[in-house]
């Protein structure tokens, strides 16, 4: 059994803490909100992000990065993408080269356009060369905590590291597959959130299954073009980190990004929606970063372009969908 540090006590970090502690691992969970420390350690629940689930006693919450990271054999980061760099910097004095670092964050850093593993390596390499893997795939936090059968991917360039995470994280309800395409795995997990916002917009406008099916299919084409341009693999987009996560996020009612798009389609303002959301909809900042990546590699991403105009330039949702339908006719 391993000593694990999970950095980030939101819904996903808490669900992973529950799942991993059930396997017998000792888990130290770093939380940002001070009130969560006694709530988890004494009340055995996370009342802010995952209130309906009991947290096993093997999980110890703390506000101290030093405490959580001490002697951690695996360090898993489940924090919002645009906070990761500053968090890695704060963690840096307490990290050790023997640890395996696992990113569970789905996003692209807005300023640098780096994937989360690249941000991690950029910061930690100031001290040593980190051993890195990422996990991604179709996984709502509540369903993982509830022990619904779930399959995800662990990806990285080191096969032994991937196998270690696969063995240590897999359970009767959580199955991990390995691959070596960290680029495609991370881009799939990030960009599917943009497409999920568009799927929510369609639902909010009252469109039916035809519209969402078309959007998901063409969204996958956009994700694949960008992945290939960035050095990822086409087959990754046909797997759990691509199509699997896309289907879940575009159709599942627990999807924050789909919910945000749905409310936009109903006429709500973005600022008001975000104010009312306790958790982050990663698709909002990821949309701008994805557009910049597409421009860098000269990739056509019309759905992402329309979502960027809708989210950040005030475009009318119905006009965005209409313009997608009125684009120049072409081969599939």
C-alpha positions as a LaTeX table, in Angstrom:
\begin{tabular}{lrrr}
\hline
Residue & $x$ (\AA) & $y$ (\AA) & $z$ (\AA) \\
\hline
Unk1 & 0.00 & 0.00 & 0.00 \\
Unk2 & 1.16 & 3.51 & $-0.82$ \\
Unk3 & 1.25 & 6.87 & 0.90 \\
Unk4 & $-0.55$ & 9.27 & $-1.41$ \\
Unk5 & $-0.92$ & 13.03 & $-1.43$ \\
Unk6 & $-3.92$ & 14.44 & $-3.26$ \\
Unk7 & $-3.61$ & 18.17 & $-3.87$ \\
Unk8 & $-7.08$ & 19.62 & $-4.32$ \\
Unk9 & $-10.15$ & 18.87 & $-2.22$ \\
Unk10 & $-12.82$ & 19.62 & $-4.79$ \\
Unk11 & $-15.28$ & 17.00 & $-6.00$ \\
Unk12 & $-12.77$ & 15.12 & $-8.16$ \\
Unk13 & $-9.94$ & 15.16 & $-5.63$ \\
Unk14 & $-12.31$ & 14.03 & $-2.88$ \\
Unk15 & $-13.79$ & 11.25 & $-5.02$ \\
Unk16 & $-10.30$ & 9.97 & $-5.83$ \\
Unk17 & $-9.37$ & 10.15 & $-2.14$ \\
Unk18 & $-12.41$ & 8.02 & $-1.29$ \\
Unk19 & $-11.69$ & 5.52 & $-4.06$ \\
Unk20 & $-7.98$ & 5.16 & $-3.29$ \\
Unk21 & $-8.44$ & 4.94 & 0.48 \\
Unk22 & $-10.89$ & 2.08 & $-0.02$ \\
Unk23 & $-7.97$ & 0.16 & $-1.52$ \\
Unk24 & $-6.04$ & 0.56 & 1.72 \\
Unk25 & $-3.81$ & 3.46 & 0.69 \\
Unk26 & $-3.05$ & 6.20 & 3.19 \\
Unk27 & $-4.28$ & 9.48 & 1.66 \\
Unk28 & $-3.40$ & 12.99 & 2.73 \\
Unk29 & $-5.81$ & 15.43 & 1.10 \\
Unk30 & $-4.75$ & 19.06 & 0.75 \\
Unk31 & $-7.76$ & 21.40 & 0.81 \\
Unk32 & $-7.90$ & 25.12 & 0.13 \\
Unk33 & $-10.87$ & 25.94 & 2.35 \\
Unk34 & $-9.89$ & 25.88 & 6.08 \\
Unk35 & $-13.38$ & 24.79 & 7.13 \\
Unk36 & $-12.99$ & 21.54 & 5.19 \\
Unk37 & $-10.20$ & 20.28 & 7.46 \\
Unk38 & $-12.41$ & 19.56 & 10.52 \\
Unk39 & $-15.36$ & 18.66 & 8.29 \\
Unk40 & $-13.35$ & 15.85 & 6.70 \\
Unk41 & $-11.22$ & 14.78 & 9.67 \\
Unk42 & $-14.02$ & 14.84 & 12.23 \\
Unk43 & $-17.28$ & 14.81 & 10.29 \\
Unk44 & $-15.98$ & 12.44 & 7.60 \\
Unk45 & $-17.60$ & 14.34 & 4.72 \\
Unk46 & $-16.88$ & 17.17 & 2.28 \\
Unk47 & $-19.93$ & 19.41 & 2.76 \\
Unk48 & $-18.95$ & 21.85 & 0.02 \\
Unk49 & $-18.15$ & 19.58 & $-2.92$ \\
Unk50 & $-19.25$ & 16.00 & $-2.22$ \\
Unk51 & $-21.67$ & 16.10 & 0.68 \\
Unk52 & $-23.47$ & 12.80 & 0.12 \\
Unk53 & $-20.49$ & 10.49 & 0.67 \\
Unk54 & $-18.69$ & 9.25 & 3.77 \\
Unk55 & $-14.92$ & 9.71 & 3.63 \\
Unk56 & $-12.93$ & 6.76 & 5.03 \\
Unk57 & $-10.68$ & 7.27 & 8.04 \\
Unk58 & $-7.55$ & 6.61 & 5.92 \\
Unk59 & $-8.07$ & 10.09 & 4.43 \\
Unk60 & $-6.55$ & 12.92 & 6.45 \\
Unk61 & $-7.24$ & 16.49 & 5.32 \\
Unk62 & $-4.89$ & 19.41 & 5.88 \\
Unk63 & $-4.18$ & 22.98 & 4.74 \\
Unk64 & $-0.45$ & 22.27 & 4.95 \\
Unk65 & 1.32 & 21.29 & 1.74 \\
Unk66 & 4.38 & 20.30 & 3.79 \\
Unk67 & 2.33 & 17.84 & 5.84 \\
Unk68 & 0.50 & 16.36 & 2.86 \\
Unk69 & 3.60 & 15.94 & 0.70 \\
Unk70 & 5.90 & 14.46 & 3.35 \\
Unk71 & 7.16 & 11.05 & 2.16 \\
Unk72 & 4.37 & 10.83 & $-0.46$ \\
Unk73 & 5.11 & 8.08 & $-2.96$ \\
Unk74 & 2.43 & 9.32 & $-5.35$ \\
Unk75 & 1.41 & 12.96 & $-5.65$ \\
Unk76 & $-1.87$ & 13.51 & $-7.47$ \\
Unk77 & $-2.96$ & 17.02 & $-8.44$ \\
Unk78 & $-6.68$ & 17.73 & $-8.94$ \\
Unk79 & $-6.84$ & 21.54 & $-9.01$ \\
Unk80 & $-8.24$ & 24.06 & $-11.54$ \\
Unk81 & $-5.88$ & 24.43 & $-14.49$ \\
Unk82 & $-5.17$ & 28.13 & $-14.10$ \\
Unk83 & $-4.12$ & 27.64 & $-10.46$ \\
Unk84 & $-1.80$ & 24.72 & $-11.09$ \\
Unk85 & 1.41 & 26.64 & $-11.80$ \\
Unk86 & 1.23 & 28.67 & $-8.58$ \\
Unk87 & 0.32 & 25.52 & $-6.67$ \\
Unk88 & 3.30 & 23.59 & $-8.08$ \\
Unk89 & 5.57 & 26.47 & $-7.09$ \\
Unk90 & 4.21 & 26.37 & $-3.55$ \\
Unk91 & 4.73 & 22.59 & $-3.46$ \\
Unk92 & 8.25 & 22.70 & $-4.85$ \\
Unk93 & 10.24 & 22.89 & $-1.56$ \\
Unk94 & 8.51 & 19.75 & $-0.25$ \\
Unk95 & 8.77 & 17.50 & $-3.31$ \\
Unk96 & 11.10 & 14.52 & $-3.57$ \\
Unk97 & 12.51 & 12.91 & $-6.75$ \\
Unk98 & 11.25 & 9.43 & $-5.82$ \\
Unk99 & 7.59 & 10.47 & $-6.06$ \\
Unk100 & 5.37 & 9.77 & $-9.05$ \\
Unk101 & 3.42 & 12.87 & $-10.06$ \\
Unk102 & $-0.05$ & 12.34 & $-11.52$ \\
Unk103 & $-2.07$ & 15.14 & $-13.08$ \\
Unk104 & $-5.84$ & 14.73 & $-12.84$ \\
Unk105 & $-6.58$ & 18.26 & $-14.12$ \\
Unk106 & $-8.26$ & 18.70 & $-17.51$ \\
Unk107 & $-7.29$ & 22.01 & $-19.03$ \\
Unk108 & $-4.76$ & 24.13 & $-20.91$ \\
Unk109 & $-2.88$ & 26.96 & $-19.22$ \\
Unk110 & $-4.22$ & 30.18 & $-20.72$ \\
Unk111 & $-1.00$ & 32.22 & $-20.86$ \\
Unk112 & 1.49 & 29.59 & $-22.03$ \\
Unk113 & $-0.87$ & 27.16 & $-23.86$ \\
Unk114 & 0.90 & 24.35 & $-22.02$ \\
Unk115 & $-0.81$ & 21.14 & $-21.07$ \\
Unk116 & $-0.90$ & 20.37 & $-17.36$ \\
Unk117 & 1.94 & 17.84 & $-17.51$ \\
Unk118 & 4.06 & 20.46 & $-19.28$ \\
Unk119 & 3.31 & 23.01 & $-16.57$ \\
Unk120 & 4.20 & 20.42 & $-13.95$ \\
Unk121 & 7.50 & 19.56 & $-15.62$ \\
Unk122 & 8.31 & 23.22 & $-16.24$ \\
Unk123 & 8.05 & 24.06 & $-12.53$ \\
Unk124 & 9.42 & 20.91 & $-10.90$ \\
Unk125 & 12.42 & 20.67 & $-13.25$ \\
Unk126 & 13.90 & 23.62 & $-11.40$ \\
Unk127 & 14.79 & 21.03 & $-8.72$ \\
Unk128 & 14.76 & 17.64 & $-10.47$ \\
Unk129 & 13.32 & 15.78 & $-13.44$ \\
Unk130 & 9.85 & 14.62 & $-12.33$ \\
Unk131 & 8.31 & 11.26 & $-13.11$ \\
Unk132 & 4.94 & 12.18 & $-14.59$ \\
Unk133 & 1.70 & 10.53 & $-15.68$ \\
Unk134 & $-1.81$ & 11.86 & $-16.31$ \\
Unk135 & $-5.24$ & 10.35 & $-15.80$ \\
Unk136 & $-8.27$ & 11.22 & $-17.88$ \\
Unk137 & $-11.45$ & 9.73 & $-19.27$ \\
Unk138 & $-15.22$ & 9.63 & $-18.70$ \\
Unk139 & $-15.56$ & 10.00 & $-14.94$ \\
Unk140 & $-18.03$ & 12.07 & $-12.96$ \\
Unk141 & $-16.77$ & 12.46 & $-9.39$ \\
Unk142 & $-20.06$ & 11.47 & $-7.75$ \\
Unk143 & $-20.25$ & 8.24 & $-9.73$ \\
Unk144 & $-16.66$ & 7.28 & $-8.87$ \\
Unk145 & $-17.39$ & 7.94 & $-5.19$ \\
Unk146 & $-20.59$ & 5.88 & $-5.51$ \\
Unk147 & $-18.54$ & 3.01 & $-6.98$ \\
Unk148 & $-20.33$ & 2.97 & $-10.31$ \\
Unk149 & $-18.23$ & 0.95 & $-12.80$ \\
Unk150 & $-15.88$ & 3.47 & $-14.44$ \\
Unk151 & $-12.99$ & 3.18 & $-16.92$ \\
Unk152 & $-10.29$ & 5.82 & $-17.38$ \\
Unk153 & $-6.81$ & 6.13 & $-18.90$ \\
Unk154 & $-3.38$ & 6.64 & $-17.36$ \\
Unk155 & $-0.95$ & 8.04 & $-19.91$ \\
Unk156 & 2.72 & 8.90 & $-19.91$ \\
Unk157 & 6.00 & 8.25 & $-21.66$ \\
Unk158 & 7.26 & 5.79 & $-19.02$ \\
Unk159 & 5.55 & 2.41 & $-19.26$ \\
Unk160 & 6.62 & 1.35 & $-15.77$ \\
Unk161 & 5.12 & 4.47 & $-14.21$ \\
Unk162 & 1.89 & 3.92 & $-16.12$ \\
Unk163 & 1.74 & 0.32 & $-14.92$ \\
Unk164 & 2.36 & 1.37 & $-11.32$ \\
Unk165 & $-0.52$ & 3.85 & $-11.37$ \\
Unk166 & $-2.74$ & 1.33 & $-13.14$ \\
Unk167 & $-2.10$ & $-1.26$ & $-10.44$ \\
Unk168 & $-2.35$ & 1.12 & $-7.48$ \\
Unk169 & $-5.51$ & 2.94 & $-8.63$ \\
Unk170 & $-7.57$ & 0.13 & $-10.17$ \\
Unk171 & $-10.38$ & $-1.37$ & $-8.11$ \\
Unk172 & $-13.49$ & $-3.49$ & $-8.73$ \\
Unk173 & $-15.32$ & $-0.27$ & $-9.70$ \\
Unk174 & $-12.49$ & 1.77 & $-11.27$ \\
Unk175 & $-10.59$ & 0.26 & $-14.19$ \\
Unk176 & $-7.51$ & 1.95 & $-15.64$ \\
Unk177 & $-6.10$ & 1.39 & $-19.11$ \\
Unk178 & $-2.61$ & 2.56 & $-20.10$ \\
Unk179 & $-1.32$ & 4.36 & $-23.15$ \\
Unk180 & 1.79 & 6.34 & $-24.08$ \\
Unk181 & 0.01 & 9.28 & $-25.74$ \\
Unk182 & 0.13 & 11.93 & $-23.04$ \\
Unk183 & $-0.48$ & 14.68 & $-25.64$ \\
Unk184 & $-3.71$ & 13.21 & $-26.96$ \\
Unk185 & $-4.93$ & 12.17 & $-23.54$ \\
Unk186 & $-4.55$ & 15.67 & $-22.12$ \\
Unk187 & $-5.90$ & 17.50 & $-25.16$ \\
Unk188 & $-8.92$ & 15.20 & $-25.31$ \\
Unk189 & $-9.69$ & 15.87 & $-21.65$ \\
Unk190 & $-9.35$ & 19.62 & $-22.12$ \\
Unk191 & $-11.05$ & 20.32 & $-25.45$ \\
Unk192 & $-14.06$ & 18.07 & $-24.85$ \\
Unk193 & $-15.16$ & 20.65 & $-22.27$ \\
Unk194 & $-15.46$ & 23.26 & $-25.01$ \\
Unk195 & $-17.61$ & 20.94 & $-27.12$ \\
Unk196 & $-19.72$ & 20.13 & $-24.05$ \\
Unk197 & $-20.57$ & 23.83 & $-23.66$ \\
Unk198 & $-21.79$ & 23.83 & $-27.26$ \\
Unk199 & $-23.85$ & 20.69 & $-26.60$ \\
Unk200 & $-25.42$ & 22.42 & $-23.63$ \\
Unk201 & $-26.22$ & 25.46 & $-25.76$ \\
Unk202 & $-28.08$ & 23.21 & $-28.22$ \\
Unk203 & $-30.11$ & 21.69 & $-25.40$ \\
Unk204 & $-30.80$ & 25.11 & $-23.89$ \\
Unk205 & $-32.09$ & 26.36 & $-27.23$ \\
Unk206 & $-34.51$ & 23.42 & $-27.33$ \\
Unk207 & $-32.82$ & 21.49 & $-30.13$ \\
Unk208 & $-33.15$ & 17.70 & $-30.17$ \\
Unk209 & $-30.92$ & 14.67 & $-30.52$ \\
Unk210 & $-30.06$ & 15.32 & $-34.19$ \\
Unk211 & $-28.35$ & 18.58 & $-33.28$ \\
Unk212 & $-26.33$ & 17.21 & $-30.38$ \\
Unk213 & $-25.28$ & 14.09 & $-32.33$ \\
Unk214 & $-24.00$ & 16.25 & $-35.18$ \\
Unk215 & $-22.21$ & 18.56 & $-32.78$ \\
Unk216 & $-20.51$ & 15.74 & $-30.87$ \\
Unk217 & $-19.35$ & 14.07 & $-34.08$ \\
Unk218 & $-17.97$ & 17.26 & $-35.61$ \\
Unk219 & $-16.52$ & 18.21 & $-32.24$ \\
Unk220 & $-14.56$ & 14.97 & $-32.21$ \\
Unk221 & $-13.21$ & 15.89 & $-35.65$ \\
Unk222 & $-11.98$ & 19.21 & $-34.24$ \\
Unk223 & $-10.36$ & 17.51 & $-31.25$ \\
Unk224 & $-8.65$ & 15.02 & $-33.55$ \\
Unk225 & $-7.26$ & 17.68 & $-35.90$ \\
Unk226 & $-5.73$ & 19.60 & $-33.02$ \\
Unk227 & $-4.37$ & 16.45 & $-31.35$ \\
Unk228 & $-2.63$ & 15.32 & $-34.53$ \\
Unk229 & $-1.16$ & 18.77 & $-35.11$ \\
Unk230 & 0.25 & 18.79 & $-31.57$ \\
Unk231 & 1.83 & 15.34 & $-31.93$ \\
Unk232 & $-0.89$ & 13.15 & $-30.42$ \\
Unk233 & $-2.42$ & 10.00 & $-31.87$ \\
Unk234 & $-5.68$ & 9.54 & $-33.73$ \\
Unk235 & $-6.51$ & 6.31 & $-31.88$ \\
Unk236 & $-6.49$ & 8.18 & $-28.56$ \\
Unk237 & $-9.42$ & 10.26 & $-29.80$ \\
Unk238 & $-11.36$ & 7.06 & $-30.49$ \\
Unk239 & $-10.81$ & 5.84 & $-26.93$ \\
Unk240 & $-11.73$ & 6.76 & $-23.37$ \\
Unk241 & $-9.79$ & 10.04 & $-23.26$ \\
Unk242 & $-11.38$ & 11.19 & $-26.53$ \\
Unk243 & $-14.77$ & 9.91 & $-27.58$ \\
Unk244 & $-15.52$ & 8.41 & $-24.17$ \\
Unk245 & $-15.01$ & 11.64 & $-22.24$ \\
Unk246 & $-16.69$ & 13.67 & $-24.97$ \\
Unk247 & $-19.87$ & 11.57 & $-24.91$ \\
Unk248 & $-20.07$ & 11.73 & $-21.12$ \\
Unk249 & $-19.53$ & 15.47 & $-20.88$ \\
Unk250 & $-21.87$ & 16.37 & $-23.73$ \\
Unk251 & $-24.77$ & 14.24 & $-22.50$ \\
Unk252 & $-24.38$ & 13.81 & $-18.74$ \\
Unk253 & $-26.49$ & 16.00 & $-16.49$ \\
Unk254 & $-23.63$ & 16.15 & $-13.97$ \\
Unk255 & $-21.43$ & 17.94 & $-16.51$ \\
Unk256 & $-20.61$ & 21.47 & $-15.33$ \\
Unk257 & $-19.69$ & 22.56 & $-18.85$ \\
Unk258 & $-22.87$ & 21.22 & $-20.42$ \\
Unk259 & $-24.88$ & 22.90 & $-17.66$ \\
Unk260 & $-23.17$ & 26.22 & $-18.31$ \\
Unk261 & $-23.92$ & 25.92 & $-22.03$ \\
Unk262 & $-27.53$ & 24.98 & $-21.31$ \\
Unk263 & $-28.03$ & 28.12 & $-19.23$ \\
Unk264 & $-26.39$ & 30.24 & $-21.94$ \\
Unk265 & $-28.77$ & 28.72 & $-24.48$ \\
Unk266 & $-31.67$ & 29.72 & $-22.24$ \\
Unk267 & $-30.51$ & 33.33 & $-22.29$ \\
Unk268 & $-28.59$ & 33.61 & $-19.02$ \\
Unk269 & $-25.46$ & 35.80 & $-18.87$ \\
Unk270 & $-22.07$ & 34.12 & $-18.44$ \\
Unk271 & $-21.04$ & 36.24 & $-15.43$ \\
Unk272 & $-24.25$ & 35.38 & $-13.60$ \\
Unk273 & $-23.85$ & 31.66 & $-14.34$ \\
Unk274 & $-20.25$ & 31.56 & $-13.12$ \\
Unk275 & $-21.16$ & 33.47 & $-9.96$ \\
Unk276 & $-23.72$ & 30.80 & $-9.13$ \\
Unk277 & $-21.33$ & 27.86 & $-9.70$ \\
Unk278 & $-19.30$ & 26.59 & $-6.77$ \\
Unk279 & $-17.01$ & 24.52 & $-8.98$ \\
Unk280 & $-15.03$ & 25.54 & $-12.07$ \\
Unk281 & $-16.30$ & 24.95 & $-15.60$ \\
Unk282 & $-12.90$ & 24.39 & $-17.23$ \\
Unk283 & $-14.32$ & 24.86 & $-20.72$ \\
Unk284 & $-14.53$ & 28.64 & $-20.27$ \\
Unk285 & $-10.78$ & 29.38 & $-20.00$ \\
Unk286 & $-9.94$ & 26.36 & $-22.17$ \\
Unk287 & $-11.90$ & 27.83 & $-25.09$ \\
Unk288 & $-9.57$ & 30.81 & $-25.41$ \\
Unk289 & $-6.47$ & 28.64 & $-25.02$ \\
Unk290 & $-7.74$ & 26.17 & $-27.63$ \\
Unk291 & $-8.39$ & 28.95 & $-30.14$ \\
Unk292 & $-4.82$ & 30.18 & $-29.70$ \\
Unk293 & $-3.48$ & 26.65 & $-30.17$ \\
Unk294 & $-5.59$ & 26.22 & $-33.30$ \\
Unk295 & $-4.25$ & 29.49 & $-34.69$ \\
Unk296 & $-0.68$ & 28.46 & $-33.85$ \\
Unk297 & $-1.03$ & 25.23 & $-35.82$ \\
Unk298 & $-3.43$ & 26.68 & $-38.44$ \\
Unk299 & $-6.18$ & 24.22 & $-37.54$ \\
Unk300 & $-9.83$ & 24.83 & $-38.42$ \\
Unk301 & $-12.05$ & 24.52 & $-35.31$ \\
Unk302 & $-15.40$ & 26.17 & $-36.13$ \\
Unk303 & $-17.32$ & 24.93 & $-33.05$ \\
Unk304 & $-14.59$ & 26.18 & $-30.75$ \\
Unk305 & $-14.48$ & 29.49 & $-32.63$ \\
Unk306 & $-18.20$ & 30.01 & $-32.14$ \\
Unk307 & $-18.00$ & 29.11 & $-28.45$ \\
Unk308 & $-15.19$ & 31.63 & $-28.04$ \\
Unk309 & $-17.34$ & 34.34 & $-29.64$ \\
Unk310 & $-20.29$ & 33.36 & $-27.45$ \\
Unk311 & $-18.36$ & 33.15 & $-24.18$ \\
Unk312 & $-15.92$ & 36.02 & $-24.54$ \\
Unk313 & $-17.44$ & 38.39 & $-27.10$ \\
Unk314 & $-21.14$ & 38.30 & $-26.24$ \\
Unk315 & $-22.40$ & 36.57 & $-29.37$ \\
Unk316 & $-25.99$ & 35.37 & $-29.40$ \\
Unk317 & $-26.17$ & 31.55 & $-28.89$ \\
Unk318 & $-28.73$ & 31.01 & $-31.64$ \\
Unk319 & $-26.60$ & 32.96 & $-34.11$ \\
Unk320 & $-23.58$ & 30.83 & $-33.21$ \\
Unk321 & $-25.40$ & 27.60 & $-34.03$ \\
Unk322 & $-26.89$ & 29.08 & $-37.21$ \\
Unk323 & $-23.47$ & 30.11 & $-38.50$ \\
Unk324 & $-22.14$ & 26.62 & $-37.92$ \\
Unk325 & $-24.96$ & 25.25 & $-40.10$ \\
Unk326 & $-24.42$ & 27.87 & $-42.82$ \\
Unk327 & $-20.70$ & 27.28 & $-43.28$ \\
Unk328 & $-19.39$ & 26.40 & $-46.72$ \\
Unk329 & $-20.47$ & 22.89 & $-47.75$ \\
Unk330 & $-17.62$ & 20.35 & $-47.84$ \\
Unk331 & $-16.65$ & 16.69 & $-47.69$ \\
Unk332 & $-16.80$ & 15.03 & $-44.29$ \\
\hline
\end{tabular}
